[in-house]
């Protein structure tokens, strides 16, 4: 029988970094009540659906500092796509277009 893995996971803000460039995460945002160990691998995710693996480099005052593994970074499919629908967008075409002759960057070549 296969054993269940005890993968440690945490919700983070990938923009919240410490002075060494490590991601900072409150221990209350981990999926376990046990204290993470230095060097332990943690699966990290943010509210946008981005994910990355990180290693605990230190813990202090209820906060974990994690060094990211850039090779495991995954962008959210939601972030990469648009959530706009045809009914939520109204395109308005100008009745006529006259480029400003003073602005060469708008004048066709």
N, C-alpha and C positions, 0 to 999 in steps of 0.2 A: 504494500500500500504506500502510495506517495505521501510524503510529509508536506504539510502546508508550510509555505515560506513565511518568514517573519520580516517582510520587506517594510522598512521604515519609510514613511511618506510624510511630507510636510507641504503646507500651503505657504507660498512665499510671494513677495513682490520682487521680481528680478531687478528692479531699479533701486532697491534699497541695499546699498553696499556699505561695508565698513571701510576704515582707512587703508586696509590692505587689498581692497577690491573683492572681498568675499561677500556673498549674499548673507543677509542677516534674517533669521526667522525666530519668532517667539516660540518657545517650547510648547506653549498651549496650542499651536497650530500643527503639531505633530499628531499622527494617528495612534500614538502609544503614550501611555502615562509614564513609561520607564525613561530614565535619562539616557540620551544617546551617548555612545562612546566615541572618543577621539579616533578618527580614521574610518569610522563606520560610513558606509554608503547609504545615501538617502535619495529616494525618488521625489523630485520637487515639481510642483505645478503651481501655476498662477490662475487668477480669475479669468484670464483670457483663453485658457486652455493650452498655453505653452508648457513644455516639460523639459526637464534636464536632470541628470544625475549629479549629485554633489557629495563631497566627503566632509565630515565634521572636522574642523581644524581646532575649534575650541568652543566651550560653553561657559557662560558667566551671566549672572543676574537674570536668569530665566530666558536667555537668548542663546541661540546656536549660530555659529559662524561657519559657513560652508563654502568650500572651494568648488566651483563648477567644473564639470568635465565638458568642455566645449564640443567635443565630438558626439555627445549624446543630445545636443540641443535639438528640439523639435518645435517648429512653429505650429500654432493652432490652425486647423483648416478654416475655422470661423474667421480668424484674423486675416487670412489670405483671400477670403472671398467677400463679396459684398452682400449685405442683407437687404438691400433696396429691392423693391418690387416695382413693376411697371405702374401699378396704381398709386405708388407713393412719390413718383417723379413726374413732373410736368415739364416738358421741353418747350421752350419758346424760341421760335426762329425769328430773326429780325426780318422786317418787310424788305429792307434793302441793305446792302453793305457797300459802303464807300470808304476805301482805305484813306487814311490821312497821308497826303503826299509828302508831308514834312517828316514822316516816320518811315524810313527806308525798310525797317524790319517787318513792317506790315504789308509792304508793296510786293506783289508777286514778282518772281525773278523772270 
